[in-house]
Amino acid sequence: MLAEWGLAELTETAELVVSEVATNALRESRALRQPLPSPIHLWLRAHPLSLVVMVWDANPQPPIRKEVGDDAVSGRGLMIVEALSSRWGWYEPQDMGGKCVWCEIPAKLREIASAED
């Protein structure tokens, strides 16, 4: 899909970011212990210079960035998202409940420079 949108260079970064955010969302939805028709929803939005990833889960609690030790085997998801995104955040969608975590992945600098010419 990213190749069709002209953002093929973002594929590896997008895969990692989606994996982190979707894993967190699935964990949060499962923590509610409620049967859900779909525990998470994923949307991708393409812009000429970036990709926006949005993931919804049923748990309305805000995402929490954890400080973890060097030997921890989990807890770095939001740190990875922060490192690979130009910005990220979350909101509570009124029509769905729960929360939606989003992040924006910028295109490579050479792509931005050529687009500005």
C-alpha positions in Angstrom: 0.0 0.0 0.0 2.8 2.4 0.9 4.4 1.8 -2.5 1.1 2.7 -4.2 1.0 5.9 -2.2 4.6 6.8 -3.1 5.9 6.2 0.4 7.7 2.9 -0.1 10.7 4.2 1.8 8.6 4.3 5.0 7.8 0.6 4.8 10.2 -0.8 7.5 9.6 2.1 9.8 5.8 1.8 9.4 5.9 -1.9 10.1 7.8 -1.4 13.3 5.5 1.5 14.5 2.3 -0.4 13.6 3.6 -3.5 15.4 4.3 -1.5 18.6 1.1 0.5 18.6 -1.1 -2.4 17.6 0.5 -4.7 20.2 -0.2 -2.1 22.9 -3.7 -1.7 21.7 -4.4 -5.4 21.7 -3.0 -5.8 25.2 -5.2 -2.9 26.4 -8.4 -4.2 24.8 -7.7 -7.7 26.2 -7.1 -6.3 29.7 -10.8 -5.2 29.8 -11.8 -8.9 29.6 -14.9 -8.1 27.5 -15.8 -9.9 24.3 -15.3 -7.4 21.5 -16.2 -7.9 17.8 -12.9 -6.2 16.9 -10.4 -5.6 19.7 -8.5 -3.0 17.7 -8.9 -0.9 14.5 -6.0 0.3 12.4 -6.0 3.2 9.9 -3.3 4.5 7.7 -3.4 8.0 6.1 -1.0 9.1 3.5 0.1 12.6 2.9 2.8 13.6 0.3 5.4 14.0 3.0 4.3 11.6 5.7 2.3 8.7 6.9 -0.2 8.8 9.8 -0.8 5.6 11.7 -3.9 5.5 14.0 -4.8 2.5 16.2 -8.0 2.3 18.3 -8.5 0.1 21.3 -11.5 -0.2 23.7 -9.6 0.9 26.9 -10.0 4.6 27.5 -6.9 4.9 29.8 -4.2 7.1 28.2 -1.0 5.5 27.0 1.8 5.7 29.5 5.4 6.0 28.5 7.4 3.7 30.8 10.9 4.2 32.0 12.5 0.7 31.8 15.9 -0.7 32.7 18.5 -1.8 30.1 17.6 -5.5 30.8 13.8 -5.2 30.5 12.2 -7.3 27.8 9.2 -5.1 27.3 7.9 -1.6 27.9 9.7 0.3 25.2 6.9 0.6 22.7 6.1 4.2 23.1 9.8 5.1 23.2 10.2 3.4 19.8 7.2 5.2 18.5 8.6 8.6 19.7 12.0 7.8 18.1 10.6 7.0 14.7 7.8 9.6 14.6 7.8 13.3 14.1 4.9 13.5 16.6 2.4 11.3 18.3 -0.6 11.6 20.6 -3.9 10.1 21.5 -7.6 11.1 21.9 -10.9 9.6 23.0 -13.2 9.2 20.0 -16.7 10.2 21.1 -18.5 7.8 18.7 -16.5 4.7 19.6 -15.3 5.1 23.2 -11.9 3.8 24.1 -8.9 5.7 22.7 -7.1 6.2 19.5 -3.3 6.5 19.5 -1.8 8.1 16.4 1.7 9.0 15.2 3.1 10.7 12.1 6.1 9.2 10.3 7.9 11.8 8.1 9.2 10.9 4.7 12.9 10.8 4.2 14.7 14.2 4.1 15.7 13.8 0.5 12.1 13.3 -0.4 11.1 16.5 1.5 13.8 18.5 -0.1 12.8 17.4 -3.6 9.2 18.1 -2.9 10.0 21.7 -1.8 11.9 22.5 -5.1 
